[in-house]
């Protein structure tokens, strides 16, 4: 048994501040969990089986299938006597607004009914209707802006107005994403590179359209074609996916849904171009897939509009 409290990421964990959580797990996993959870601002007590008053207790379990029969019965009794009992990942998932991917195991993904976006046909139809309606409406509204910046792109530098790049989409199927060109034509003459915040390859017009996300406007065509959705994980290039899945647990699960023009990660996490940034974005992407709803999609689109209007984009 042990306890600790570390103050960090307070904006992300305010809801758990000074909260006491009892965690029950196989003894050999305690040190690993302490390391994973050390950055969260709440108190933890591990494997205390001496508690008899369960009222108002928050009890979380991790790898409960590997507990002994007696230990499992203890958790059942705690539930019967008024404790709040649930898997550790689910408890944090609901309260943090993202999924702690270092705690993920295969069992998290093996209950498809828990992912309405994957299992409910009505949800999928509603999402497609919103995609088509939004894309058509936004194409009409943004056409004058698109024409102006197409001209500016052509004036500033040689090369095509549009930039096409192969990305990985739903079910790991590749497609060509369409964007306004924001970099010089020889931007990747030395091979694929992570885009940086102050990337020297970006043109002057490109810097503006990336910040305001005007470069994304042609992707409405990808939505109409069915390659993308308005909301979802951002599509990535296979060369980077292969690299990232070595570092990030279940990284390819993001391809269970269509990639999006915007997404929970884009409106919740600032610009980043490192593996650590990709991990944080993955936390939001997994959370989105698990908790998707039409209302969440609409909220994300409204937040994206604020990002564009106030220039808070990448």
N, C-alpha and C positions, 0 to 999 in steps of 0.2 A: 504494500500500500504506500502511496506517496501523493504529494500535492505540490502544486507550484502555481505561480501567477506571473506573467510577463506582460509589460505594458508596451504594446506596439500595434500598428494598424488600428488605432482606436476608432477611426472613422468607419472602418469596416466591421468592427465588432462591438460597437457601443451597446447593442441590444443584449450582449452577453457579459457586459462589464460587471465584475464582482459577483457573477452568478456562479453557484456551486453545482458542478456536474459530477455525478458518479458514473465511472466507466468500468464496465466488466468485459474482460477480454482474456485470452490465454496469457499466462504469465510471461512467456517469452516475447510477447509483442509490446509489453509495457514501455520499454526503452525507446522503441521505434515510434510509438504514438506520442511519447513525451517530446521527441525531437520534431515531429510533424506539427504538433499543436503548440509549440513553445512561443510562437509569435502572436497567439491570441490572448486577449485580455480577459480571461476568466479562470476560475479555480477548478482544479480537477482532483478527484480522489479515485484512485484505482483499486479495484477488487476488494472493497471492504464488505465482507459478508457478515459483519457483526451487527448491521443495522436492523432494528426491529420496528422502528417508527418510520413508515414510508410516506406519511402525509407530506405533500408539497415537495417531494423529492424528485429531481430530474435524473433518471437513470438511462444511460445509453449503453448499448452493447456493440461489440466489434468481434467478428468471427465467432459468433455465438455457437455455431455448429461444432466448434472445437472445444467447447466447455464440457465439463463433466455433467452427468445426468443430475447430480445434486445441485450443481451451480445453475443449470437451466431451470430447475424447479424453484430455486431461490428467486430468479427473475420473474417467473410466473406468479409466485406468491406476492412479489412486490407489486405487480400489476393488479392483482386481486385486492390488495390493501391500500390502493390509492396513489401509487407512484406513477409518474409519467414515464413510460418506458418505450423506447424506440431505437432503431439502429443509429449509431453515431453519425454516419454520413447523412442520413435523412434529417436528423436534428439540426446539424450545422447548415445543411442545404437550405432549409426553410428560413433560418434566421440571419444568415449572412448575405443571401441574395446571389450566391455563387456556390459552386460545388468544389469541395476540397479534393482535387483529383488524386492526390497522393494516397487517399484512403479508399479509392475505388477498387472494387473487385468484380469479377465476372458476374456475380449474383445481382449486382446493381442493374445490369442491363438485361437480365433474363426474365423479366416480368413485363412483357411488351404492353400489357394493358395499362401499365403505369405511365406509358408514353402515349398520350392521346394522339399526338401528331403522327405517330406511326401506326396506330391500331384502329382509330375511329375514322371511317370513311367520310362521315359528315364533316368532321374537322378538316380533312384534306380538301374536300370540295369547297368549303367556305374559304379556305386559305387561297385556293386557286381563283375563286371569283374575286376576292379582294385584290389579288395580284393583278389580274387582267384589268379590272376597273381602275385601280390606282395607276397602273402603267399607262393606259390610254389617256387618262385625265392629265397626268403629269407630262406626257409627251406634248399634248396640246398647249399646256400652260408654259412649258419651258422652251418651246420651239424658238421663239425670238432670241432668247439668251443663247441657246445652242448655236444658232446661226452666227451671232456676233462673235462668239469665242472660236468658232470654226475659222472665221476670217482672220482673227488675231493670231491663231496658231499658225496659219499659212503664211502670214506676213512676217512673223518673227523668225521662223527657221524653216529650212528645207525639209521636205519629207511629207508623209501622209498626214492628214488631219486626224484620222482614227488610228488607234493602236489595238491590234489584235494579239491576244496571248492565250496559249493553251493553259487551262486551269482544270483542276479535278472537281467534279460535281457529285451529285447524288449517286450512290452505289459505286463510287470510284470511277465513274465514266467521265472521260475528258470532253471538254467543249471549249470553244473559242470565246473568251470574254471580250467585249467591245468597250473601249474607253476613248476619250479624247487624249491625244498624245500630249504628255506633260514633260517628256524627256527628249534629249537630243537623239537623233537617229542611231548614233553609234553607242548608245548607253550601255549595251551589254556585249560589246565587242570582245570582252575578255571573259564572257560567260555570265551565268545567272548570279545576281547579287541581291542581298537584302536591301530594300529601300531604306534610306536613312532620313532623319528629320531635316537636316540641312544638306541634302544631297546635291553635289556640284553638277550632277547630270541633269538636274531639273531646270527647265527654261524659266524665264521671268513670268510668262503667261502660265506656264505649268505650275509654278509655285502658288499662284492665286487660285487656279482651278482645283488644285489638290486640297488647299486649305478650306475652300468653300464647297468642295465635293462636286463641283460642276463637271469634273472629268468623269464622273460616274453616270452622267445623264444618258449616254448611249446604251447603258446596260438595261434601260427599260426595254430595249429590243430583245435582250436575252430573256427578260421576264416574259415577254409576249411569246417567244419561241418555246418557253417551258424549261430552259436551261437553269434559270434562277428564279428565286422568289423575291418579293420586296424585302422580307425579313428572314434572316437566317445567318449561319456562320459565314464569314467571308471566304470566298473560294481561294485556294492556295495552289501554288505550282507543285507538281509532283516531285520535283527535285528537292524542294524544301520539306514536303510532307515526309519523304523518305528519311530525311535527316531528323525531323522533329519527333517522329514516332519512336525513335530510339531513346528519346529523353522524356517523352510525355506519355503517361499511361492512357491507353485506349484513344489515342489521338484520331484515328481514322473513324471513330464512331460519329464524328461530326458529319460524315458523308451519308448518314442514315437519312438526312433531310436535304432538301435543295439548298444550295448556298444563297445568300442574300446580298442585296445591294447595301443594306444596313443590317445591324443586329444588336443584340444585347451587349456584346463585347465592345462594339464601336461607340455606344452611347454611355458605357459605364467605365471604360478604361482608356486612358490617354494613349497617345501615339507611342509605339515601341517597336524596335526591330531587333530583338534579341530572343534567345531561347526562353529566358525568364519572362519576357513580355508575352511570348506565345503561350506559356503555361497559364498566365493570368487570363488571357483571352479564352483559352480552352476551358477554364473554370466557368466562365460566363456562358460559353457555347453549350456545354453539357447541361448547365442549369436551364438554359432556354429550351433545349430539346425535351428535358424531363417535365418542365412546368408550362409548356406552351399552351396558349389560349388565344382566341381572336382578340380579346381585350389587351393582352400583352403585346401582340403585334401592333395594334393601333397606338398604344402608348409609346412603343419604340419608334414608330414613324413620326409621332408628334415630337418626341425628343430630338429626332434627327433634323426635323425642320428648324428647331431652335439652334442646333449646332450650325446648320447652314446659314441661318439669318445672322447669328452673332459671331460667325467666323471661328468657331471652336473646333473645327475639324483638324485632321492630321496635317 
